[in-house]
Amino acid sequence: MNRLHIAMFTNTYLPFTNGITRSINSFRQALEGELGHNVFIFAQGADDYEEPEPFIFRYPSLEIPFQKYPLTIPVSRFVDRLLPRLKLNVIHAHHPAPLGTEAARHAKNLDLPLVFTHHTYYQEYSHYIGLPEETSRRVIERWIADYMAQCQHIIAPSPSIKQMIETTYGIHDRLTVIPTGIDTRPYTAADGRAFRQQLDWGDDTILISVGRMAEEKNWPTLLEAAQIMFSQRPGVRLVLLGDGPARHDLEKQAKELGIADRVTFTGNVPFDDVPKYLKAADLFCFASVTETQGLVTLEAMAAGLPVVAVDATGTSDAVDHEVEGLLTPNDSAALAAAIERVLDDQELYARLQAATAVKAAQFDIITLAQQLVDVYQQAVADKRDGRAIQMDEKKSIFNVDWKKPLAILEEKIAELL
């Protein structure tokens, strides 16, 4: 098997930017450019967006009110007609629904292997469902279990996600850790000094963070840490890249804390500008507790930024404490103290900064893309031989009936349409 034809189904792709978009875009460039495979992307609608890449196929979608997140409608007669003509070898889903459901349907109809990347801790998003939290968590876990049972292989982007899958579902075979690789070239090549001048940052010390403005990203802790910092340091500013449903509340919090004039909310910035923002800053600060791999943290390190972050899954997979950065408890005072320590100790800053390039190099996108190809080839063989994901059905989640609560969720979604 030489050149693979791969279909990737995702709820988010350019121009919408988040960690999953970055992951898919990075892997696609490596799979096609350096390794010579064909990758077809099936993603959310993007009106008035000029595609910079070929073979991007769009489903209709809406923006969820107040969430600034696309809700894809998984219906496309064009895609139904197109897929059999692509001579696919494998279908790769990056979400369990709604386009993950489409991916599974097409895999079944075309007798193709299905690979699923478990990108995030879906249980942590239970507050969006509107059911009691523990009920929501267990419903989500059972729903994900039923989805993964249709797959030939599961990819975890970090060891912590892999451990969670093993513990929750009893999956031990056909489960592989493949973190998202990064192409370090845009981050090392970015002209940070010129971009600082363009942004009029002057000689201020710039703390920067990147992510979706949503509850699970724990932004209030970072803002509270900034307030502590700012009271002692007039020349420090905080720049936050990203947008989302919590942005208004966070801007309000910054005003209430008296730091609004020293916190910049950029909103979403062009994908190609992110390396320049990072290269122009001085320190990457992060408070999220729901990361799967810490991709934006790796990108910051590729730009040469030491890291100060809350010690949580995903981030701790990317950062070694006292090596590339400092990890703290989920506490604003502890986070502020760690930031001050790095800024006060030039020797420590230089040591952390030197280690960032070494860590970033370990996530070379070409090496990791070849591992992904190996998974695809194994999935093809497993599909041919009738093998699929096996779980431990003695786990308590298999006593949960997720279909009735899911029907309630579907009714809530219908109300938004």
C-alpha positions, 0 to 999 in steps of 0.5 A, spaced: 500 500 500 503 506 497 499 512 497 493 512 502 486 516 500 484 518 507 477 522 509 478 526 515 471 528 518 471 534 523 466 539 526 471 545 526 476 547 520 479 553 517 477 559 518 475 557 525 481 556 529 482 551 535 487 546 537 483 541 533 483 545 527 491 546 528 492 538 529 488 537 522 491 542 518 498 540 521 497 533 520 494 534 513 500 538 510 505 533 513 501 527 510 500 530 503 507 534 502 512 530 505 509 523 505 505 523 499 498 521 501 491 524 499 487 527 505 480 530 504 477 534 509 469 534 510 468 540 515 463 545 517 460 550 512 464 557 511 460 562 508 464 568 504 471 564 506 476 563 500 479 556 501 486 556 501 487 548 500 484 543 495 479 538 497 475 541 502 468 539 502 463 543 507 457 541 510 451 546 512 452 549 519 450 554 523 453 558 529 450 556 536 447 563 539 452 565 544 457 560 543 461 562 537 462 555 535 459 552 529 453 547 529 454 542 523 448 539 520 450 532 517 446 532 511 449 533 504 447 529 498 453 532 494 458 528 499 454 522 499 455 522 492 462 524 492 465 519 497 464 512 493 468 516 488 474 518 492 477 510 492 478 511 500 482 507 504 480 509 511 476 514 514 478 518 520 473 522 525 475 527 529 469 528 533 464 523 535 458 527 533 455 530 528 460 529 523 463 523 527 456 520 526 457 521 518 464 518 518 461 512 522 455 511 517 460 512 511 465 507 513 459 502 514 456 503 508 463 503 504 466 497 508 472 502 510 476 502 517 474 507 522 479 511 526 477 516 531 481 521 535 479 522 542 481 529 542 478 532 549 475 530 555 468 530 553 466 529 560 468 536 562 463 539 557 457 536 561 455 543 563 453 544 556 447 539 556 443 542 562 442 535 565 445 534 572 452 534 572 454 526 574 448 524 569 451 528 564 458 525 565 456 518 565 451 519 559 457 522 555 461 516 557 456 511 555 455 515 548 462 515 547 463 508 548 458 506 543 461 510 538 468 507 539 465 500 539 464 502 531 472 503 530 478 499 528 483 504 532 483 509 537 488 515 537 489 519 544 493 525 543 496 524 550 498 519 555 493 522 560 487 521 555 490 514 553 490 512 561 483 515 561 480 511 556 483 505 559 480 506 566 473 508 563 472 503 558 477 498 559 480 499 552 487 496 551 489 494 544 488 498 538 489 504 542 495 509 540 498 515 543 500 520 537 500 527 539 499 533 535 506 535 531 508 542 530 512 545 524 516 549 528 519 553 522 513 558 522 515 560 530 522 560 529 522 564 523 517 569 525 519 576 526 517 578 533 521 584 534 518 587 528 511 585 530 512 588 537 513 595 534 507 594 529 502 592 536 506 598 539 508 594 545 514 598 547 518 595 552 513 592 556 513 585 559 508 581 555 504 575 558 500 572 553 495 566 553 491 563 547 485 559 547 477 559 546 474 564 551 469 558 555 468 556 562 472 550 562 478 554 560 479 557 567 480 564 565 478 567 571 484 564 575 489 567 570 486 574 570 486 574 578 493 572 577 494 578 573 491 583 578 496 580 583 502 581 578 500 588 576 499 591 583 507 590 583 509 591 576 507 597 572 510 595 566 507 588 565 501 587 560 497 581 559 494 579 551 489 574 550 488 571 543 481 567 542 474 568 542 468 565 545 462 565 549 465 567 556 469 573 553 464 578 555 464 576 562 471 576 562 472 583 559 467 585 565 471 581 570 477 585 568 474 591 569 471 589 576 479 587 578 481 594 575 486 591 570 482 592 563 487 597 561 492 592 561 489 586 558 488 586 551 482 581 548 484 580 541 479 576 539 480 570 534 486 572 530 488 570 523 492 563 523 498 565 520 499 571 525 499 566 531 506 565 531 508 572 530 504 574 537 507 568 540 514 570 538 513 578 540 511 576 547 515 574 553 512 569 557 506 564 556 501 563 561 496 558 561 490 556 566 486 551 563 485 545 566 481 541 560 487 540 555 488 534 552 495 535 549 497 542 551 498 544 543 498 551 544 503 550 550 508 547 545 507 552 540 509 557 545 515 553 546 516 553 539 516 560 539 521 560 545 517 562 550 518 559 557 511 557 560 508 558 567 501 554 567 496 550 572 499 543 573 493 540 569 492 534 564 495 536 557 499 541 560 503 537 564 504 532 558 507 538 554 511 541 560 516 538 565 516 542 571 522 546 572 525 544 565 521 548 560 517 552 565 513 552 572 507 548 573 503 551 579 496 549 583 490 551 580 490 557 584 491 565 582 496 567 588 500 561 586 500 562 579 502 569 580 508 567 584 510 563 579 510 568 574 514 573 578 519 568 580 520 567 572 520 574 571 525 576 577 530 571 575 534 572 569 538 566 569 532 561 570 528 565 565 534 563 560 535 556 562 527 555 561 527 558 554 533 554 552 529 548 554 523 550 550 527 548 543 529 542 545 522 540 547 518 542 541 523 538 537 521 532 540 514 533 537 516 533 529 510 533 525 513 528 520 515 523 525 508 523 528 505 523 521 508 517 519 506 514 526 499 516 523 500 512 517 502 506 521 495 506 524 491 507 518 495 501 515 493 497 521 486 499 521 485 497 514 488 490 516 484 489 522 477 491 518 479 486 512 480 481 518 474 483 522 477 486 528 474 492 532 475 495 538 474 491 544 471 494 551 471 491 558 463 491 558 463 490 566 465 497 567 459 501 570 458 505 564 455 500 560 449 500 565 447 507 563 442 508 558 444 514 554 439 514 549 433 518 553 437 523 555 440 524 548 433 525 546 433 531 551 439 534 548 437 533 541 430 537 543 435 543 546 439 543 539 432 543 535 430 549 539 436 553 537 435 551 529 
